[in-house]
């Protein structure tokens, strides 16, 4: 049945009873298959709240019809919208400041010293869940400062996220001025637009970062090895087997001794033996 034939549902016709336990399990199963994210039963209210608007957009009367639509021939695009709606995008500039201090020194300072001794002047950093872009732009600020006056460098930051809407926002590089208050003074070169009270990332920072949509469960198209990977506040939503597989894949595409940053509530304990702890939620790939 086409979407147009199901039009007519209104916000007034939608209520909590419209999502049965079977509906929730079906949505949770699809989210796990699509994105590896595990939803516990206590997330039912969150799912209802975030997907209600999708029912309104599609003109569907209840979640049973929505589940059928997701699994039907027209459901491929909607499954992307479902993932976008259900993924968490809490972020900020220089979130977990100790990570950026460690990135500056010893990570980048060490690479600069190695280059002075004859190693390639090359650095690759991956922000594996970039959300609306504050993380990769924070990385770019640190990278730009660390390499300033250090000669010609081949430096790139790859920023990816499963949420295509967030990637589009990140590419724009423009944020409400209030969001920039967390940027340390030594990096605060963003431009304030007086007209609409927004800040825009400078062109030299934007040039360092490439944004792409990527599901971490899908094949990764990147070539070459990364010196640093930020994968923060992501695997907390995955089961242990998915975490093990993910960090094993990351170790495969990192240089020996590369640095991995994870979220404040995450750990590699009993998850991966390929990294060694270097401090609070900071890991080094074993040589």
C-alpha positions as CSV (number, residue, x, y, z in Angstrom):
1,X,0.0,0.0,0.0
2,X,1.5,3.4,-1.0
3,X,2.2,6.0,1.6
4,X,-0.3,8.4,0.1
5,X,-3.1,5.8,0.8
6,X,-2.3,5.9,4.5
7,X,-2.4,9.6,4.9
8,X,-4.7,11.1,7.5
9,X,-3.2,10.0,10.8
10,X,-2.8,13.0,13.1
11,X,-0.9,13.6,16.2
12,X,-4.1,13.2,18.1
13,X,-4.5,9.6,16.9
14,X,-1.1,8.6,18.2
15,X,-0.7,7.4,21.8
16,X,1.6,5.2,23.8
17,X,-0.6,2.2,23.1
18,X,0.2,2.5,19.4
19,X,3.6,0.8,20.0
20,X,3.3,-2.8,21.2
21,X,6.0,-4.8,22.8
22,X,6.3,-6.7,19.4
23,X,6.7,-3.4,17.6
24,X,9.5,-2.3,20.0
25,X,11.3,-5.6,19.5
26,X,11.0,-5.4,15.8
27,X,12.4,-1.8,15.7
28,X,15.2,-2.8,18.2
29,X,16.1,-5.8,15.9
30,X,16.2,-3.6,12.8
31,X,18.4,-1.0,14.6
32,X,20.8,-3.7,15.7
33,X,21.0,-5.1,12.2
34,X,21.4,-1.7,10.6
35,X,23.8,0.0,13.1
36,X,24.8,-2.6,15.7
37,X,23.1,-0.6,18.4
38,X,21.5,-2.6,21.2
39,X,18.3,-1.2,22.7
40,X,17.2,-2.3,26.2
41,X,13.6,-2.5,27.2
42,X,13.9,0.7,29.2
43,X,14.4,2.6,25.9
44,X,10.9,2.0,24.7
45,X,9.7,5.5,25.7
46,X,12.7,7.0,23.9
47,X,11.9,5.1,20.7
48,X,8.3,6.1,20.8
49,X,9.1,9.8,21.3
50,X,11.8,9.9,18.6
51,X,9.9,7.9,16.0
52,X,6.5,9.5,16.5
53,X,7.4,12.3,14.1
54,X,8.3,9.7,11.4
55,X,4.8,8.2,11.7
56,X,3.4,11.7,11.1
57,X,5.6,12.3,8.1
58,X,4.6,9.0,6.5
59,X,1.0,9.3,7.5
60,X,1.0,6.0,9.4
61,X,-1.5,5.3,12.1
62,X,0.5,3.1,14.5
63,X,3.9,1.5,14.9
64,X,2.6,-1.8,13.5
65,X,2.2,-0.1,10.2
66,X,5.6,1.6,10.6
67,X,7.3,-1.8,11.2
68,X,5.6,-3.2,8.1
69,X,6.8,-0.2,6.1
70,X,10.4,-0.5,7.4
71,X,10.5,-4.1,6.2
72,X,8.7,-3.4,2.9
73,X,10.0,-2.5,-0.6
74,X,9.9,1.3,0.3
75,X,11.6,0.8,3.6
76,X,15.3,1.1,2.7
77,X,15.3,4.9,2.8
78,X,13.2,5.0,5.9
79,X,15.6,2.7,7.8
80,X,18.2,5.4,7.3
81,X,15.8,8.0,8.8
82,X,15.1,5.6,11.7
83,X,18.8,5.3,12.5
84,X,19.2,9.0,12.2
85,X,16.3,9.5,14.7
86,X,17.5,6.9,17.2
87,X,21.2,7.7,17.4
88,X,22.5,10.0,20.1
89,X,24.4,13.1,19.0
90,X,25.5,14.7,22.2
91,X,28.8,16.5,21.6
92,X,30.7,19.7,22.2
93,X,34.0,21.4,21.3
94,X,37.0,19.9,23.2
95,X,34.8,17.4,25.1
96,X,37.0,15.4,27.5
97,X,39.9,18.0,27.3
98,X,42.6,15.6,28.5
99,X,42.3,13.8,25.1
100,X,43.2,16.9,23.2
101,X,46.0,17.7,25.5
102,X,47.4,14.2,24.9
103,X,46.8,14.5,21.2
104,X,49.0,17.7,21.2
105,X,51.7,16.2,23.4
106,X,53.0,13.5,23.2
107,X,51.2,12.3,20.0
108,X,51.6,15.2,17.6
109,X,54.8,16.5,19.2
110,X,56.3,13.0,18.8
111,X,55.3,12.9,15.1
112,X,56.9,16.3,14.6
113,X,60.1,15.0,16.2
114,X,60.1,11.9,14.1
115,X,59.7,14.0,10.9
116,X,62.6,16.1,11.9
117,X,64.7,12.9,12.2
118,X,63.7,11.9,8.6
119,X,60.3,10.1,9.0
120,X,57.5,11.1,6.6
121,X,55.8,14.4,7.5
122,X,52.4,12.7,7.3
123,X,49.5,12.3,9.8
124,X,46.1,10.8,9.5
125,X,43.4,11.1,12.2
126,X,39.9,9.5,12.1
127,X,36.9,10.9,14.1
128,X,34.8,7.7,13.8
129,X,31.6,9.2,15.2
130,X,31.8,12.9,14.4
131,X,28.2,13.9,15.1
132,X,27.7,17.5,14.2
133,X,31.4,18.2,13.8
134,X,32.7,19.7,17.0
135,X,35.1,16.8,17.6
136,X,36.8,16.8,14.3
137,X,37.1,20.6,14.2
138,X,38.6,20.4,17.7
139,X,41.1,17.9,16.4
140,X,41.8,20.2,13.4
141,X,42.5,23.1,15.8
142,X,45.0,21.1,17.7
143,X,46.6,19.7,14.6
144,X,46.9,23.1,12.9
145,X,48.6,24.6,16.0
146,X,51.0,21.6,16.4
147,X,52.2,21.8,12.8
148,X,52.4,25.6,12.5
149,X,55.9,26.5,11.4
150,X,56.9,22.9,11.1
151,X,57.3,22.8,7.3
152,X,55.1,21.0,4.7
153,X,52.9,18.3,6.2
154,X,50.5,15.9,4.6
155,X,47.8,16.1,7.3
156,X,44.2,15.0,7.1
157,X,41.3,14.4,9.4
158,X,38.6,12.0,8.3
159,X,35.3,12.5,10.0
160,X,32.4,10.0,9.7
161,X,29.1,9.4,11.3
162,X,26.2,7.0,10.7
163,X,23.7,9.9,10.8
164,X,23.6,11.6,7.4
165,X,21.9,14.7,8.8
166,X,24.7,15.2,11.3
167,X,27.3,14.8,8.5
168,X,25.5,17.5,6.5
169,X,25.5,19.8,9.5
170,X,29.2,19.2,10.2
171,X,30.2,20.0,6.6
172,X,28.7,23.5,7.0
173,X,31.0,24.2,9.9
174,X,28.7,26.9,11.4
175,X,27.4,26.8,15.0
176,X,25.6,29.0,17.4
177,X,28.1,31.3,19.2
178,X,27.1,29.8,22.5
179,X,28.4,26.4,21.4
180,X,31.9,27.8,20.9
181,X,32.4,28.8,24.5
182,X,34.2,25.6,25.2
183,X,37.0,26.3,22.8
184,X,40.2,27.2,24.7
185,X,41.5,30.7,24.1
186,X,44.6,29.4,22.4
187,X,42.5,27.9,19.7
188,X,39.7,30.4,19.5
189,X,40.1,31.7,16.0
190,X,36.5,31.0,14.9
191,X,34.7,33.9,13.2
192,X,31.6,35.4,14.9
193,X,28.8,36.6,12.6
194,X,27.1,39.5,14.4
195,X,24.0,39.2,12.2
196,X,22.9,35.8,13.5
197,X,25.3,35.3,16.4
198,X,27.0,32.2,14.9
199,X,30.6,31.1,14.5
200,X,32.1,29.6,11.4
201,X,35.1,27.4,11.3
202,X,38.0,29.1,9.5
203,X,38.8,27.9,6.0
204,X,42.2,26.4,7.0
205,X,40.5,24.2,9.6
206,X,37.7,23.2,7.2
207,X,40.4,22.2,4.6
208,X,41.9,19.7,7.0
209,X,38.7,17.7,7.5
210,X,36.8,15.4,5.1
211,X,33.3,14.5,6.1
212,X,31.5,11.3,5.0
213,X,28.6,9.2,6.1
214,X,29.7,5.8,7.3
215,X,28.1,2.9,9.2
216,X,30.8,1.3,11.3
217,X,29.3,-2.1,10.6
218,X,29.7,-1.7,6.9
219,X,33.0,-2.2,4.9
220,X,35.4,0.7,5.3
221,X,36.6,2.3,2.1
222,X,39.7,4.0,3.7
223,X,43.1,3.2,2.4
224,X,46.3,3.8,4.3
225,X,46.9,3.7,8.0
226,X,45.7,6.0,10.8
227,X,48.0,7.5,13.4
228,X,45.1,8.4,15.7
229,X,41.5,7.3,16.0
230,X,38.8,8.9,18.1
231,X,35.9,6.5,18.7
232,X,34.2,8.0,21.7
233,X,30.8,7.3,23.2
234,X,29.9,4.8,20.4
235,X,30.6,1.3,21.5
236,X,28.6,1.7,24.7
237,X,25.6,1.0,22.5
238,X,27.1,-2.2,21.1
239,X,27.3,-5.7,22.5
240,X,30.7,-7.2,23.5
241,X,31.1,-9.2,20.3
242,X,30.4,-6.2,18.1
243,X,32.9,-4.2,20.2
244,X,35.6,-6.8,19.8
245,X,35.1,-7.0,16.1
246,X,35.1,-3.2,15.8
247,X,38.3,-2.6,17.7
248,X,40.0,-5.4,15.9
249,X,39.2,-3.8,12.6
250,X,40.5,-0.4,14.0
251,X,43.8,-2.0,15.1
252,X,44.2,-3.4,11.6
253,X,44.1,0.1,10.0
254,X,46.4,1.8,12.6
255,X,50.1,2.3,12.5
256,X,52.1,0.4,15.2
257,X,52.0,2.6,18.3
258,X,48.9,4.5,17.1
259,X,46.7,6.2,19.6
260,X,43.0,5.3,20.2
261,X,40.7,7.6,22.3
262,X,37.4,6.2,23.6
263,X,34.5,7.6,25.6
264,X,34.6,8.3,29.3
265,X,32.3,5.4,30.2
266,X,34.0,2.9,27.9
267,X,36.8,0.5,28.3
268,X,38.9,-2.1,26.3
269,X,39.1,-4.4,29.4
270,X,38.2,-7.9,28.2
271,X,37.4,-6.4,24.8
272,X,40.7,-6.1,23.0
273,X,44.3,-7.3,23.7
274,X,45.7,-5.3,20.8
275,X,45.9,-2.0,22.7
276,X,47.6,-1.0,26.0
277,X,46.3,1.6,28.3
278,X,48.1,5.0,28.3
279,X,45.9,6.8,30.7
280,X,42.2,7.6,31.2
281,X,40.4,6.2,28.2
282,X,43.6,6.5,26.1
283,X,45.1,3.5,24.4
284,X,48.2,2.7,22.3
285,X,48.2,0.0,19.7
286,X,50.7,-2.6,20.7
287,X,53.9,-2.7,18.5
